[in-house]
Amino acid sequence: MNERDLQVLEQYPFSVNASWRVRGAFLLDSSEGRLLIREFSGSAAKVEKEQQLLAHLKACGHRTDQIIADAEGRLVTVYREYLNYLVKESPEGRECDTRSESEILAAVSLLAALHRDMKQVPGFEQKDVERLAGIDAREELARHNQELRKIYTFVRRKNRKNEFEAAYIQCFSSIREEAERAERLLKETSYEALRRQALEEGQICHGEYIHHNLLVAGGHMTVINFEKFSVDVQMNDLYLFMRKVLEKQNYDARLGRKMLKTYSEVRPLREEEREYLGIRLLYPEKFWKLANYYYNTNKAWIPGKHMEKLEKFLAQREKRVSFSYELLYNNPRKYEKSGR
């Protein structure tokens, strides 16, 4: 987006006092308050459902960023016949502090309340549920594991290996066992029934419930950026938030338990949901992300930060696996004794 494209704002029923560029968008000081405009390349049909979801959440008392329609009532505005734009509210606030236990727990409590209210949302029909269904986790992990094996084969065949490649080869075997175990457990446990129930009930996930999308101001927390919402097992949101936080907190099991307890006080967790969370946390997601980034970028040069992330992942591995076993079996050692 550039300065001249701001002419698209002539199609909106508000006046703009000032604008300033931010990453991938423009912030607007308008007669309707602070707004954000950016180019849009997604599905207009999904935006319509997002607007219905946001209106429902607002009616339930939640604070979210709302989409602003243009003068003709369109949520996605066409400009110059080939550019699409979206205008949303831009709430004030700072990002949720992942070093603050109180804010972490407040975010978990808010997520549970959102999940409680994001079922059978008015206006969502069966055809919408089918169209907006998320990716089956079994297919996702199977694809990730296939990619890990492909990358391993590629690296192993290299004559000269850089620091990252050497470390990848050294730890691959044991990490692969974790990855394949998680894939197998999804097939052996109650995930299929959990997913089927989620689709039947029209359970909606935020899709990217992380600290960047949680704004704190005036003692309140606002959830923004619902663009990646889907109909799926809602534990995907809790898993993502927990993984991001626990990575930053060195997989503090005490904090992990408090997060689960806080969530359950608002929306009780069922045994199969805890089990699914355990499987997802068992999967070495960070390892896959690092390997995938390496494979799809310039392999001759790996930034030092990348190697630091791998070292941090390996250092946290024992705590992560232990906590995932605790969720799976409520006993970290039972997993090892069972041989599963």
C-alpha positions in Angstrom: 0.0 0.0 0.0 1.3 3.5 -0.8 0.2 7.1 -0.1 -1.9 7.5 -3.2 -3.9 4.4 -2.4 -5.3 6.2 0.6 -7.8 7.7 -2.0 -9.7 4.5 -1.4 -10.9 6.1 1.9 -13.2 8.4 -0.2 -15.5 5.3 -0.3 -15.9 5.4 3.5 -18.3 7.4 5.6 -15.8 9.0 7.9 -13.2 11.7 7.6 -9.5 11.3 8.2 -7.5 13.8 10.2 -4.1 12.2 9.8 -2.5 8.9 8.7 0.8 7.2 9.3 2.4 4.1 7.9 2.9 1.0 9.9 4.1 -2.4 8.8 1.8 -3.5 5.9 -0.9 -0.9 6.6 -1.8 2.6 7.5 -3.1 3.8 10.9 -5.8 6.5 10.6 -6.8 9.2 13.0 -10.5 9.5 11.9 -13.8 10.9 13.0 -14.7 7.3 14.0 -11.5 7.0 16.2 -8.3 5.2 15.5 -8.6 2.8 12.5 -6.4 0.7 10.4 -6.5 0.1 6.6 -4.6 -2.5 4.7 -4.7 -4.4 1.5 -6.7 -7.6 1.5 -6.3 -10.7 -0.5 -8.4 -13.2 1.3 -11.9 -14.5 0.9 -14.7 -11.9 1.0 -17.1 -14.7 2.1 -15.0 -15.5 5.1 -14.8 -11.8 6.1 -18.6 -11.8 6.2 -18.6 -14.7 8.6 -15.8 -13.0 10.6 -18.0 -9.9 10.9 -20.9 -12.1 12.2 -18.6 -13.7 14.7 -17.2 -10.3 15.9 -20.8 -8.9 16.3 -21.7 -12.0 18.3 -18.7 -11.7 20.6 -19.4 -8.0 21.1 -23.0 -8.8 22.1 -21.5 -11.3 24.6 -19.5 -8.5 26.2 -16.1 -9.3 24.7 -13.7 -6.6 23.4 -12.6 -7.1 19.9 -11.6 -5.1 16.8 -14.6 -4.6 14.5 -14.5 -4.4 10.7 -15.7 -1.1 9.3 -18.0 -1.2 6.2 -17.7 1.4 3.4 -20.5 3.8 2.4 -22.2 1.0 0.4 -22.0 -1.5 3.2 -19.2 -3.5 1.8 -16.6 -5.0 4.2 -14.0 -5.5 1.4 -13.7 -2.4 -0.7 -12.5 -2.6 -4.3 -10.2 0.1 -5.6 -8.9 0.5 -9.2 -10.7 -2.8 -10.1 -7.8 -5.0 -8.8 -7.0 -3.8 -5.3 -9.0 -4.8 -2.3 -8.9 -3.1 1.1 -10.2 -3.7 4.6 -10.7 -1.2 7.3 -10.8 -2.2 11.0 -10.8 -0.6 14.4 -7.4 -0.3 15.9 -7.8 -0.5 19.7 -5.4 1.3 22.0 -3.2 -0.8 24.3 0.1 -2.7 24.7 0.7 -6.3 24.0 0.0 -8.9 26.7 3.2 -9.3 28.8 4.4 -12.9 28.7 6.6 -12.2 31.7 3.6 -11.3 33.9 1.9 -14.3 35.4 -1.3 -12.3 36.2 -1.6 -11.2 32.5 -0.9 -14.7 31.3 -3.7 -16.1 33.5 -6.0 -13.3 32.5 -5.5 -14.1 28.9 -6.2 -17.8 29.5 -9.4 -16.9 31.4 -10.4 -14.7 28.5 -9.7 -17.5 26.0 -11.9 -19.9 28.0 -14.8 -17.4 28.0 -14.3 -16.8 24.2 -14.4 -20.6 23.6 -17.6 -20.9 25.7 -19.2 -18.2 23.6 -17.8 -19.4 20.2 -20.1 -22.4 19.8 -23.1 -22.5 17.5 -22.7 -18.9 16.6 -25.8 -17.3 15.1 -25.6 -17.1 11.3 -23.2 -20.0 11.0 -24.9 -22.8 9.0 -23.7 -26.3 8.3 -22.3 -25.3 4.9 -20.2 -22.6 6.7 -18.9 -25.1 9.2 -17.7 -27.4 6.4 -16.1 -24.5 4.4 -14.4 -23.1 7.5 -13.2 -26.4 9.0 -9.6 -26.3 10.1 -6.9 -28.8 9.1 -7.1 -32.3 10.5 -4.2 -32.5 13.1 -3.4 -36.0 12.0 -2.8 -34.8 8.4 -0.8 -31.8 9.7 1.6 -33.9 11.8 2.0 -36.5 9.1 3.0 -33.8 6.6 5.4 -32.2 9.1 7.0 -35.5 9.8 7.4 -36.2 6.1 9.1 -32.9 5.7 11.5 -33.6 8.6 12.6 -36.8 7.0 13.1 -35.1 3.7 15.2 -32.4 5.3 17.3 -35.0 7.1 18.0 -36.9 3.9 19.0 -33.7 2.2 21.4 -32.7 5.1 22.9 -36.1 5.5 24.0 -36.2 1.9 25.9 -33.0 2.2 29.7 -33.4 2.3 30.3 -30.2 4.3 27.9 -29.3 7.0 27.5 -26.0 8.8 26.9 -25.7 12.5 23.1 -25.9 12.2 23.2 -28.9 9.9 25.6 -30.8 12.1 23.4 -30.2 15.1 20.3 -31.2 13.2 21.9 -34.6 12.2 23.1 -35.2 15.7 19.7 -34.8 17.4 17.4 -35.9 14.6 16.9 -39.5 15.6 15.6 -38.9 19.1 13.5 -35.9 18.0 12.0 -38.0 15.2 10.9 -40.6 17.8 8.9 -37.8 19.6 7.4 -36.5 16.4 6.3 -39.9 15.2 5.0 -40.9 18.6 2.8 -37.8 18.7 1.5 -38.6 15.2 0.7 -42.2 16.3 -1.0 -41.1 19.5 -3.4 -38.8 17.5 -4.6 -41.9 15.7 -4.8 -44.1 18.8 -6.6 -41.7 21.1 -9.9 -39.9 21.1 -8.8 -37.1 18.7 -11.2 -38.2 15.9 -14.2 -38.0 18.2 -13.0 -34.7 19.6 -12.7 -33.2 16.1 -16.1 -34.6 15.1 -17.8 -33.1 18.1 -16.1 -29.7 17.4 -17.5 -29.7 13.8 -21.0 -30.8 15.0 -21.1 -28.1 17.6 -19.6 -25.5 15.4 -16.8 -24.8 17.8 -14.7 -21.8 16.6 -11.0 -21.2 17.2 -9.4 -17.7 17.1 -6.6 -19.3 15.0 -3.7 -17.1 16.3 -4.3 -16.5 20.0 -0.9 -15.2 21.0 0.3 -12.2 23.0 0.7 -10.0 19.9 -3.1 -10.2 19.4 -4.0 -9.4 23.0 -4.0 -5.7 23.9 -4.0 -4.5 27.5 -5.4 -1.0 28.4 -7.3 0.4 31.3 -7.5 -2.9 33.1 -9.1 -4.6 30.1 -7.9 -7.0 27.5 -8.9 -6.8 23.9 -8.6 -9.6 21.4 -7.7 -8.6 17.8 -7.0 -10.2 14.4 -9.5 -13.0 14.0 -8.6 -13.4 10.3 -7.4 -17.0 10.9 -10.5 -18.2 12.7 -11.7 -21.7 11.8 -14.2 -24.3 13.0 -12.0 -26.8 14.9 -11.0 -28.3 18.2 -10.7 -25.3 20.5 -7.8 -26.8 22.3 -5.7 -25.7 19.3 -5.9 -22.1 20.6 -5.0 -23.1 24.2 -2.1 -25.2 22.9 -0.7 -22.4 20.8 -0.9 -19.9 23.6 0.6 -22.3 26.2 3.4 -23.3 23.9 4.4 -19.7 23.1 4.3 -18.7 26.8 6.0 -21.8 28.2 8.8 -21.5 25.6 9.4 -18.1 27.0 9.1 -19.3 30.6 11.4 -22.3 30.2 8.5 -24.8 30.4 7.7 -23.9 34.0 5.3 -26.8 34.9 3.9 -24.9 37.8 2.8 -22.1 35.5 1.5 -24.6 33.0 -0.7 -26.2 35.7 -2.0 -22.8 36.8 -2.9 -22.0 33.2 -4.9 -25.2 32.9 -6.6 -24.6 36.2 -7.5 -21.0 35.3 -9.0 -22.2 32.0 -11.0 -25.0 33.6 -12.5 -22.6 36.1 -14.3 -20.9 33.2 -14.7 -23.7 30.8 -14.0 -27.2 32.3 -11.5 -29.3 30.4 -12.5 -32.8 29.6 -10.0 -35.7 29.9 -9.8 -36.1 26.1 -9.0 -32.4 25.7 -6.2 -32.6 28.2 -4.9 -35.7 26.4 -5.0 -33.8 23.1 -3.1 -30.9 24.6 -0.5 -33.3 25.9 0.0 -34.8 22.4 0.3 -31.4 20.8 2.9 -30.3 23.4 4.8 -33.5 22.9 5.2 -32.8 19.2 8.5 -30.9 18.6 6.9 -28.0 16.8 9.8 -25.6 17.3 12.2 -28.2 15.8 10.0 -28.5 12.7 9.7 -24.7 12.3 13.5 -24.3 12.5 14.1 -27.1 10.0 11.4 -25.8 7.6 12.9 -22.3 7.7 16.3 -23.7 7.0 15.2 -25.8 4.1 13.2 -23.0 2.4 15.8 -20.2 2.7 19.4 -19.7 1.9 21.0 -22.9 3.3 24.5 -21.6 2.9 23.9 -18.9 5.6 22.0 -19.6 8.8 21.8 -16.6 11.2 23.2 -17.1 14.7 19.8 -16.5 16.2 18.6 -19.6 14.4 21.2 -21.7 16.1 20.4 -20.1 19.4 16.8 -21.1 19.0 17.7 -24.7 18.3 20.0 -24.8 21.4 17.1 -23.3 23.5 14.7 -25.9 22.1 17.1 -28.8 23.0 17.7 -27.3 26.5 14.0 -27.2 27.2 13.2 -30.6 25.7 13.2 -32.6 28.9 10.8 -30.2 30.7 8.5 -30.0 27.6 8.3 -33.7 27.3 7.7 -34.2 31.0 4.9 -31.7 31.1 3.3 -33.3 28.0 3.4 -36.7 29.8 1.8 -35.1 32.8 -1.1 -34.0 30.6 -1.4 -37.3 28.8 -1.3 -39.6 31.8 -1.3 -37.3 34.9 2.0 -39.1 35.7 5.2 -38.3 33.9 6.7 -41.8 34.4 3.6 -43.8 33.4 4.3 -43.0 29.8 7.7 -44.6 29.9 6.5 -47.6 31.8 3.6 -48.3 29.4 5.9 -48.4 26.4 3.4 -46.6 24.3 
